[in-house]
């Protein structure tokens, strides 16, 4: 015969399981909403010559986000990496997407560094970041590219996130400013703008730090950005869909049974 204690234990367990089920159901639905704010495959096909998105959230919802928008002759492409992951990171990513829409849909003078300068002001204002000790430490690292389809020129500006370019099998790295979107610095400097002439066949890569920061099951060491550069270099000449497959396989093989430490985003594209 079951005791009252056993019956109570079963009831508690049932309630806990239901709470967990409801929690994960809410996260899954939140993930659907977040993904809906980012461009789908059809949108990417309509705006880019070819592309892939490797998007692996750690906790269903993600602090990483990717972004594409066309306005007049300009195609704006971005990959962001927000502080944290899970729900807090996802909320900040939605804020970042909203600010990009607000800035890019209301302007006609497209300068990538100017967009990041304005975005920084908006994030700091929204999060009440005044430089005081009590301020929130949340921020967004982002790489932003703006392609002028008439002049075949690409602008790049980065807040702690670089841009990789593959041209004829050779990888070039365009380095970002060592500043983030948010967190009032002691001296606030403007972001810089880099101009890149486009050649047919050039491939570009934006990414968060999740891939490089992943620990390997066999080595217990991080993958590191140097290894990511070598991996991307080895993809030269492959279709974008095949590149995504190779990157994902490499990540999963490296990670093995080790816990994923952060959200992972790699956004490859051709113009």
Secondary structure, 3 states (H helix, E strand, C coil): CCCHHHHHHHHHHHHHHHHHHHHHHHHHHHHHHHHHCCCCHHHHHHHCCEEEEEEECCCCCCCEEEEEEEECCEEEEEEEEECCCHHHHHHHHHHHHHHHHHHHCCCCCCCHHHHHHHHHHHHHHHCCCCCCCCCCCCCEEEEEEEEECCCCEEEEEEEECCEEEEECCEEEEECCECCCECCCCCCCCCCCCEEEECCCCCEEEEECCCCCCCECCCCCCECCHHHHHHHHHCCCCCCHHHHHHHHHHHHHHHHCCCCCCCCEEEEEEEC
